[in-house]
């Protein structure tokens, strides 16, 4: 299974621990999907532990989910990102992986 497929599977299952394990120790997620309010800003999350903690809170408090995900190629997937009731069409891109297939850099942008 490709890293982008594993990422989507973890996101759909709200598996924060599994999601974090897809990343290198210093891996990062940069999410540029904002709703232009004080409620939702861009996310720049650095490090496996921070990714675990961030998504544990977001999933646990039902502040983030994805729906209708579709892997479109080896590095990208499209989905609807839900930020506490605000939906954004998004595209995730695995920008860089290490020699073990762990994600070093992933971005999420509005589609």
Buried (B, 14 or more C-beta within 10 A) or exposed (E): EBBBBBBBBBBBEBBBEBBBBBBBEEBBBBBEBBBEEEEBEEBEBEBBEBBBBBBBEBBEEEBBBBEEBEBEEEBBBBBBBBBEEBEBEBBBBBEBBEEEEBBBBBBBEEE
